Amino acid sequence: MIGSKPILIVAQNEGGRLAPVVFEGAAAARRLTGGASGGVAAVVTGPPGTEAVAKELWSVGVADVYVAEHTLLAEPRPESHALAIAAAVRQADPSLILVGQTFLGRDLAPYLAAMLEVGVIMNALELRHDSSGATEVVCPIYGGAVQASYHVSASPPSVVGFQPATRSTEERASGSRGRILSVDPGLGEFKDKVKLVERPLRSGPRLEEAKVVVSGGVGLGDAKNYQGIEELAEVLGGLPGASRAIVDLGWATRAQQVGLTGARVSPDLYVAVGISGASQHLAGMSMSKVIVAVNNDPKAPIFKYARYGVTLDCLEFLPAFTSECRKLKGTS
Ligand SMILES: Cc1cc2nc3c(=O)[nH]c(=O)nc-3n(C[C@H](O)[C@H](O)[C@H](O)COP(=O)(O)OP(=O)(O)OC[C@H]3O[C@@H](n4cnc5c(N)ncnc54)[C@H](O)[C@@H]3O)c2cc1C
């Protein structure tokens, strides 16, 4: 709690499941409030039946959970969700509003801030108190080359967007029961401006949640060599990622991009193959526990961050290493 006001987490409900980023937000808010009772509140929006999802938030130290239910909230449209969340903000009177930057969250945070006529800060890496007790929000700027600190007051509350997987969820909190508070989402007059023809949410495993990520860069030399990245990722039980340069070249998809403008990952193992280690790439993977870099230039910046380095041609390394891993797993 900052003063007597709680921090409000926008708890994104993805088809009846809370997005993993919600638990990161809860942990960050708990740290900031020092675990004060009633210090963390949340708002969950969704179709009728969403209340069942809301109760899970009690296990991560959230006290009051504001629930806005409406059939229009079944679809991930920022316009309708922002209206419902704004109604909850008016009820909760928070000191800060935290939004995880999922596909919906990235649009939702600025939309909500505009609707509430308050400030918005995106890409937050860290939240802490400054010496005056105000909240300090640390974010990368200039393509990740520099970090900026924003000092925000509790009134009016700022909206802060944060990247998934930039902080640990830590232990679960006590799990004491809080309150469920119903919110009128105010969608009576809402007019559909966009007709959804395809659900934009990705299905399947996400890079942000992977324990192993194997990413390829320009050093692969050709689109067809990205297959080697996919094979090694599969053998290691992980997911394939990519530098933005090869996404721009069309060798990998946008969803596979790791970095400042892509996914932020923090796996146990990150293998960077033919990637130089530009600051914008590092912004998305330097939180990985163990980094292995494969690059035939021993002066490549990525080696400064790697625990293990391989200075070979990646096209020689990939098939040989993948084959050894298969042998070790007994799958060759
Ligand atoms: C605003 C902004 C946002 C950005 N966001 C992102 C982002 O989110 N993610 C991101 O990745 N980038 C991002 N970038 C781009 C970033 O600056 C770099 O251009 C990009 O990361 C470089 O990709 P790369 O390492 O694959 O290519 P390069 O920098 O060209 O590096 C290729 C590396 O491969 C090595 N190599 C060459 N041949 C071989 C071989 N045969 N075997 C082994 N190694 C070899 C080379 O030594 C070199 O180090 C952003 C840039 C800007 C300006």
Ligand as a Chemical Component Dictionary entry (heavy atoms), coordinates in Angstrom:
data_LIG
# 
_chem_comp.id                   LIG 
_chem_comp.type                 NON-POLYMER 
_chem_comp.pdbx_formal_charge   0 
_chem_comp.three_letter_code    LIG 
# 
loop_
_chem_comp_atom.comp_id 
_chem_comp_atom.atom_id 
_chem_comp_atom.alt_atom_id 
_chem_comp_atom.type_symbol 
_chem_comp_atom.charge 
_chem_comp_atom.model_Cartn_x 
_chem_comp_atom.model_Cartn_y 
_chem_comp_atom.model_Cartn_z 
_chem_comp_atom.pdbx_ordinal 
LIG C1  C1  C 0 14.660 0.449   -31.924 1  
LIG C2  C2  C 0 15.334 -0.866  -32.209 2  
LIG C3  C3  C 0 14.777 -2.008  -31.674 3  
LIG C4  C4  C 0 15.391 -3.243  -31.903 4  
LIG N1  N1  N 0 14.849 -4.376  -31.349 5  
LIG C5  C5  C 0 15.499 -5.531  -31.490 6  
LIG C6  C6  C 0 14.997 -6.719  -30.859 7  
LIG O1  O1  O 0 13.957 -6.728  -30.191 8  
LIG N2  N2  N 0 15.714 -7.861  -31.030 9  
LIG C7  C7  C 0 16.869 -7.929  -31.756 10 
LIG O2  O2  O 0 17.452 -9.020  -31.858 11 
LIG N3  N3  N 0 17.322 -6.840  -32.379 12 
LIG C8  C8  C 0 16.669 -5.655  -32.271 13 
LIG N4  N4  N 0 17.131 -4.564  -32.936 14 
LIG C9  C9  C 0 18.223 -4.755  -33.937 15 
LIG C10 C10 C 0 19.605 -4.844  -33.298 16 
LIG O3  O3  O 0 20.135 -3.530  -33.171 17 
LIG C11 C11 C 0 20.562 -5.675  -34.185 18 
LIG O4  O4  O 0 20.582 -5.122  -35.470 19 
LIG C12 C12 C 0 20.192 -7.154  -34.300 20 
LIG O5  O5  O 0 19.971 -7.697  -33.019 21 
LIG C13 C13 C 0 21.325 -7.888  -34.984 22 
LIG O6  O6  O 0 20.939 -9.196  -35.235 23 
LIG P1  P1  P 0 22.049 -10.324 -35.386 24 
LIG O7  O7  O 0 22.860 -10.412 -34.140 25 
LIG O8  O8  O 0 21.341 -11.547 -35.878 26 
LIG O9  O9  O 0 22.922 -9.785  -36.618 27 
LIG P2  P2  P 0 24.354 -9.162  -36.659 28 
LIG O10 O10 O 0 24.510 -8.031  -35.739 29 
LIG O11 O11 O 0 24.648 -8.948  -38.113 30 
LIG O12 O12 O 0 25.321 -10.324 -36.108 31 
LIG C14 C14 C 0 25.558 -11.523 -36.765 32 
LIG C15 C15 C 0 26.646 -12.245 -35.976 33 
LIG O13 O13 O 0 26.854 -13.519 -36.573 34 
LIG C16 C16 C 0 28.235 -13.809 -36.523 35 
LIG N5  N5  N 0 28.499 -14.769 -37.599 36 
LIG C17 C17 C 0 28.590 -14.524 -38.933 37 
LIG N6  N6  N 0 28.796 -15.687 -39.596 38 
LIG C18 C18 C 0 28.864 -16.658 -38.647 39 
LIG C19 C19 C 0 29.061 -18.058 -38.705 40 
LIG N7  N7  N 0 29.206 -18.707 -39.879 41 
LIG N8  N8  N 0 29.078 -18.749 -37.543 42 
LIG C20 C20 C 0 28.920 -18.118 -36.330 43 
LIG N9  N9  N 0 28.717 -16.791 -36.240 44 
LIG C21 C21 C 0 28.678 -16.072 -37.376 45 
LIG C22 C22 C 0 28.931 -12.473 -36.723 46 
LIG O14 O14 O 0 30.232 -12.523 -36.162 47 
LIG C23 C23 C 0 28.002 -11.533 -35.987 48 
LIG O15 O15 O 0 28.454 -11.322 -34.648 49 
LIG C24 C24 C 0 16.548 -3.326  -32.721 50 
LIG C25 C25 C 0 17.087 -2.157  -33.258 51 
LIG C26 C26 C 0 16.488 -0.941  -33.008 52 
LIG C27 C27 C 0 17.100 0.296   -33.579 53 
# 
loop_
_chem_comp_bond.comp_id 
_chem_comp_bond.atom_id_1 
_chem_comp_bond.atom_id_2 
_chem_comp_bond.value_order 
_chem_comp_bond.pdbx_ordinal 
LIG C1  C2  SING 1  
LIG C2  C3  SING 2  
LIG C2  C26 DOUB 3  
LIG C3  C4  DOUB 4  
LIG C4  N1  SING 5  
LIG C4  C24 SING 6  
LIG N1  C5  DOUB 7  
LIG C5  C6  SING 8  
LIG C5  C8  SING 9  
LIG C6  O1  DOUB 10 
LIG C6  N2  SING 11 
LIG N2  C7  SING 12 
LIG C7  O2  DOUB 13 
LIG C7  N3  SING 14 
LIG N3  C8  DOUB 15 
LIG C8  N4  SING 16 
LIG N4  C9  SING 17 
LIG N4  C24 SING 18 
LIG C9  C10 SING 19 
LIG C10 O3  SING 20 
LIG C10 C11 SING 21 
LIG C11 O4  SING 22 
LIG C11 C12 SING 23 
LIG C12 O5  SING 24 
LIG C12 C13 SING 25 
LIG C13 O6  SING 26 
LIG O6  P1  SING 27 
LIG P1  O7  DOUB 28 
LIG P1  O8  SING 29 
LIG P1  O9  SING 30 
LIG O9  P2  SING 31 
LIG P2  O10 DOUB 32 
LIG P2  O11 SING 33 
LIG P2  O12 SING 34 
LIG O12 C14 SING 35 
LIG C14 C15 SING 36 
LIG C15 O13 SING 37 
LIG C15 C23 SING 38 
LIG O13 C16 SING 39 
LIG C16 N5  SING 40 
LIG C16 C22 SING 41 
LIG N5  C17 SING 42 
LIG N5  C21 SING 43 
LIG C17 N6  DOUB 44 
LIG N6  C18 SING 45 
LIG C18 C19 SING 46 
LIG C18 C21 DOUB 47 
LIG C19 N7  SING 48 
LIG C19 N8  DOUB 49 
LIG N8  C20 SING 50 
LIG C20 N9  DOUB 51 
LIG N9  C21 SING 52 
LIG C22 O14 SING 53 
LIG C22 C23 SING 54 
LIG C23 O15 SING 55 
LIG C24 C25 DOUB 56 
LIG C25 C26 SING 57 
LIG C26 C27 SING 58 
# 
